[in-house]
């Protein structure tokens, strides 16, 4: 069976499964729509949380980052994994003890302020729409390649699928759909990793293959990879180029941003008891670790395979580079998507792939007759293209397509539901139309989810960067805005509504301004060395940690200068801090 047909069958079967689950678990009340009726089993909630957490950034882009950044890519592994531990220990049990539906509802009740609730909704919407832009880009990439359609058509198909099971099933439908999606995505991620580990190192377990020797006698995998990439002028794979301060702040932003992500936090509202929130957090960490410990091996193996495919002989030798006319089928199919490009700068018909920004390597490249790097590889395609590069069976390629779609759709659905709940529950029910009936509130939630899907589709078509980069920006926004307000709300009696509001607005405003300035369409194209202008050398991906520091300080200073919260707040804090 040809790849296209097989892909349609595998992806179509997964869609049928998701839609069937949505019908089976249709939400019939606001409680089921927002928090799945609070009766999800901890194991199921752990799998759903893992699927919600392991978005297109994890499945599609994380290994691509590691493949091209090498050591520097480890910052994403540390930040995202460490952040989940922080969330499980510091926030999840206490928020479950609070027992409401949404993060803005906690902030509004804890600070006894409708204004604080509305500000939290604004923060949540900015975070969620930034995050969902990366997910919808992932959907478009997968569909454009494996279903043979334009990226716009792929986005429309993805939007329709998410609309169906998110709007119909609410949190109840999404939860059980995400359990199925986790099974699909983890199987799709590990199977090709095992295949390629055996091909390259004769080792079954990818995590062990990462530190093993290669079959062809070239020594250890990482040693061989270091040699190959340095021969082409790239930085050694195991060496870092980022400054220590930037690594620290990116890691911190990702960690505390994780603990402030509303679509992950809300997952702990869906279990019956506080104890179950802790248990489901443990299960989720185990399920997440299955992918995150595999990602470094996938990135290294993919970079090795890609480079060896293009570099067929010694660097600089007459026939050392792949002839364009002899490029393999996977190269041709990814060229059609526009995510893999070739520009024959010296007109010799061969593909020169090297680091043409390395001034020390330039004289060597010139001596070979090279006139610039001719290969453009979008880092978001590396996991999806890896099975084809390694010439794995078609069913593995189709499985990876289904896994990539599952990863992107699972997180997109969770984000869209959080957006929906914020509009219908926190703005309408709790602020502007307090006497609205449950039926009308449910309808408002579904309408707002539909509108959010349309906007998410637009952002997916025109995102501000590659998948993992966009997601990292969303984490920074969460770190700078919601995390301090939630943490202080749980562990501080003294912080009041004035402090919380001032802190959230300061953190969000500073971080958004910094990101827009350095990522804006009118700034970056005209900057010769934009990194030289970063504040203290901190990139936009890490600036959320600075925003969080500003948030904490402003909140505490303003609270100290204004009246203390009412006595009921102290009782509320004491109650939720005993998560029994």
Buried (B, 14 or more C-beta within 10 A) or exposed (E): EEBBEBBBBBBEEBBEBBBEBBEEBBBEBBBBBBBBBBEBBBBBBBBBBBBBBBBBBBBBBBBBBBBBBBBBBBBBBBBBBBBBBBBBEBBBBBBBBBBBBBBBBBBBBBBBBBBBBBBBBBBBBBBBBBBBBBBBBBBBBBBBBBBBBEBBBBBBBBBEBBBBBBBBBBBBBBBBBBBBBBBBBBBBBBBBBBBBBBBBBEBEBBBEBBBBBBEEEBEBBBBBBBEBBBBBBBBBBEEBEBBEBBBBBBBBBBBBBBBBBBBBBBBBBBBBBBBBBBBBBEBBBEBBEBBBBBBBBBBBBBBBBBBBBBBBEEBBEEEBBBEBEEBEEBBEBBEEBEBBEBEEEEEBEBBBBBBBEBEEBBEBBEEBEBBEBBBEBBBBBBBBBBBBBBEBEBBBBBBBBBBBBBBBBBBBBBBBBBBBBBBBBBBBBBBEBEEBEEEBBBEBBBBBBBEBBEBBBBBBBEBBBBBBBBBBBBBBBBBBBBBBBBBBBBEBBBBBBBBBBBBBBBBBBBBBEBBBBBBEEEEEEEEEEBEEEBBEBBBBBBBBBBBBBBBBBBBBEBBEEEEEBEEEBEEBBEBBEEBE
